[in-house]
């Protein structure tokens, strides 16, 4: 990880803290990092927490703690420490990309699931409005990925007949702007994306544009990115090589979003916000599509360890896309 990569990583943590509501500040255009000075620890340091403290209305130590939590498992970082009045200190990891890719390949589509909400029990009121039911059903699935005991009072599902029941006053409800679930008109994938991609309290998306196969359509972009990974794997096999992370790959944006996937799922579950998963999938797809051109050999170039490593990283991105789409109840096609 270079200083520029580290700067992007810290900036990404600030953006996540703002998106999560943990910090209320304007995201700075850049974050400065420099070699750790005497008295610091690790390889690099940043005073970003001190610069954000006043506008955030928090102490620098509070801000540093919020950022440290979001940087703890960042690819490329072996350790993050807070020193002095709120300096962040970073120790770089020699092969973080390899560890991340191996973790994704080992977990498969279950990458990002965990036990952070184990012991939490949530029961949602039975519903009749179709978008509220779809959003809540998806939130139930998200909560379960994090170990929570979650469900409807009547174990209701969007694709099953609705039992009319009087909700217990103690049941949780999510504030959802109404919207029609129209799988017969749009197909299941576009119908679900139209209702899940906006924040629950916002209006649903217009359905017909989601059927257009164009890069301006985010649903197409996400599903196309997954299909590109499958095609890269086929093309690589035809060239005689398979994915294997053998040498570090310079892809900070892609590694960053893959490393963020577990946090994205947990945050979406905690805030009852499936749209956070959809936005994360868009970011993952964009990073992958920008990276994909480096994966296969060009011209007379022979497959090398670098190509095998890039292919392994692309395969990991495809796995994350498939897992995230599955949580939203949307298919991940092999080909588009």
N, C-alpha and C positions, 0 to 999 in steps of 0.2 A: 504494500500500500504506500503510495507516494503522498507527500504533503497535500497535493491537490485532491487526491482521493479522500484523504482524511477530512479535509475541509468540507467536501461534499457530504460525507457521512455525518458530520456534526450538524451541518445545515439541514440535512434530512431529519435528524432527531429533533431539531427545533421546530420544523414544520409539523412533524407528527405530534409534538406536545401542544402546538397551537390547534391542530385539527381535533385532538382529543379533548380540548378544553382545559388542559392542565395549565397552560399559559395563555394569557390574553395580551399579546403583543403583535406588532407587525413583524413578519419574518424578514430578517435582514437579507440584503442581496448576496452577501458573502460572509463567511466566517473565517477569521484569521487564525491560523495555527503556526506555531514556531517551535524550534527546538527547546526542550525543557531547560530552564535555567537552574543554576545552583539553588538547592533547596526544594526543587521539584522532583518528581519521580517519573520514570518511564522515558519514552523517546521524544514525545511532543507534548505541547500544552496549548491551552486556549483560554482567553479571558472572556469568552462569550457570555458566561453567566453574569459576570459583573456588568457588562454593557446592557444586558436585558433586565437587570434587577429593578431599576427605577421605573421604566415604562410598565413593567409587569406588576409593580406594587408589591414585590416580594423581596426578601433578602437574597443576596447573591448565593448564599449557601443553599437556600430553598430551590432556586433556579438550577443550580448545579446538580442537586439531588434529583430533580425531575429529569434533566438531560442524561445524567448518569444511568438512570433506570432504563432509558430508551437506547442507550449505547452499549449496554452490558453485553449483549450477544451479537453486536454488529460484526459482520464479516471483516476480517483483517485486524481486529482488536483482541489482544490477549487479556488486557486489563484496563480499566478506567478508574482513576482515583481522583478524589476532590482534596485539594490542599489549600492552605492559607484561607483567605476570605471567600474563596469560591472559584479557584482555578481548576479547570479540568485537565488532568494529566493522562496521557495515553501510552500504553505499551503495545507495540505492534506484534501481530502474530505472523509467523513466517508463511503459513499455508492455510489461511482461513478459508479461501475459496474451496479448496479441496475438502475441508471438513464440512462446509455447508452442502456441497454437492453430494458428498457421501451420506449426510444426514437425510437429504431429500430422497435419494435413491433407496435408502434403507426403509424409510417410512412410507414411501409411495404417496398415494393420494391422502393418506392420513397425516402427512406432514403438517404441522401447525396445530394438531389436536393436543390436548393436555389435561391437566387436573387442577388448573388454577381456581376453578369454581366448584371443586369437589366439596360436598357438604351443603351446597346451596340448593334449596328447593323453591321452584317457581311454578305456580299454576295460573294459567291465563283463563279469563272468562270465555265461555263459548260464544261464538260470533255468528252473525248472519251476513254482514257486508263482505263482499268477495275480496276486496283489496286488504281489508283489515285481517281477514282470515289468512290470506296468503303471506302477508308480512309477518304475522304472529307465528304461523307455522314455520317460517324460515328462521325466525328468532329462536324458536324452540330447538331447531336443529343446531343452530350456532351454540346455544347454551349447552347442549349435550356434548358438542365437540370439546368443550372445556371442562367436562366432568360434572356439570350441574344436573340435578334431577328436575327436568322441565317437561311440561306438557299442558294440555287443555284439561279443564275439569271433565269434559266428556270425551277426551281423546279424539277430537274432531280433526278432519283433514280437508284440504281444499278440493280434492278429487273424490270425496265421498259425500253422500247425502247429509245434510245438516239437521241435527236434532234441535228443535226449538226448546231451549231450556232457560230458566231464569238464573242468571249468573250470581254466584255468591259475592257479597260485597267485598270480601277479602281477596277476590281474584284480581290479578293484575291486568291492566289494559294499556295498550299502546295507542297514543293519539295518531290516527291515520286519516289523511285526506281520502275521501271515497274515490273509488275507481273500479271500472268493470274488468273482470278477468275474462278474456276473449280468446281462448285457445282455438276455438273453431274458426275464428276469423284470421288470427295472426300466426297460429301455431303455438305450441307450448312455450318454446324458448323466447320468442319475441313478446308473447303475452306476459310472461313472468318478468322479463327485463323491464318492460314498460312500467310495471308496478313496483319493482324492487330497486331499480337504479336511482330514482329520486329519493330524497329523504322522506320518511313516512308521512310527515306533515305537509309535504309539497305535492303539487299536482302530478298525476301520472304523465309519462311521456306519450307523445302522439305515436300510435302504433305503426302505421304504414311506412314511415321512414326507416324503421328497424328491419324491414324486409329487404331493403336495398343493399346489394353487395358492393359497398364502397367504403373506402377508408374513413370517410366522415361519419359512418355509422359505427359507434363504439362496440355494439354487440357483434357486428361482423368482424371488427378488428380483433377482438378477444378470441373469437372462435377460429378466425383465420390464423392467428398466431399459433394456436395449438395445432392446427392442421399442418402448418409449415414445419413444426418440429417433427411431426410424424414423417413428412416427406424428406426432411434432412436425414433422418435415420435410415430411410429406405435408400436414398442416394448414396449415403456413406457406405452402406453394406454393399452396394453395387461397385463401389470403388475399393472395397476390400478392407474397410476398417470399422471399428465399433467404438462407442463412447467409453472413455477411461480417463479420469482426471489425473494426469501425470505431471503437469507443469503448470505453474500459476498463470491465470488468464487475467488480462487487464480489461475488466468490464465492471467498473464501480457501480454504475446505475443498475445493471441487471443483478449483480450480487446484492446490492442494497435492498432492492424490492423483494428478492427471494428471502433474504434474512428477515425482512419485515413481516413476512406472511403470518407467522404465529401471532405476532402482536396485532395484526389487522383482524384476525379472527377473534382474538380475545376482546379487543376493543369493540368490535361489532356486537359481540354477545353482551358485554357489559352495558352498552348504550342502546341496546335494542335497535340496531341500525344496520340492516343488511346492505344499505347503499354503500357503506364503508368497504365491504367486501368487493362490490362491483367496481368502485373507484380504484381499489388496489389491483384488481384484475386488469383494468385499463392501463395502469402504470406498468404492470408486468408485461403486458402485450407490447406496449410501445417500446420498452427497453429491449425486449427480445427481438422485435422487428428491426430495430436499429442495429442489433448485434449479429443477426443471422447471416449477413453477407460475408462474415469473416470465418464461417464454420468450415466450409468445404474448400479443398484445394482449387486453385485457379490455373487454367492453362495446363502447362506441363508440370506443375508443382506436384510433388509426391506427398501422400498423407504422412503426417508427422505426429510427434507427441502433442504439439500445439493444437493440431486439428482434432485429435482424439479428446483432448481436454476441453476444447470449445464445444465439441459435440456433447460431451457429458454435461456441461453447463446448460446448453440449450435443452437437453433432455430433462434436466431438473426443472427448468422454467416451464416446459410443457406439462410436467407432473403437477406443478403448483397451479397452473391454469385449469387443468382438469379437476383438481381437488376443489378449487374455489367455485368453479361452475357447478360442480356436483352439490355443494352446500346450498347454492341458489336454486337447485332443481333444474339446471339448464344443461343440455348435452354438450359434449366436447367432441366434435366430429373428427374423424381420421382424415377426411378430405373435404375441401370446399371448391 
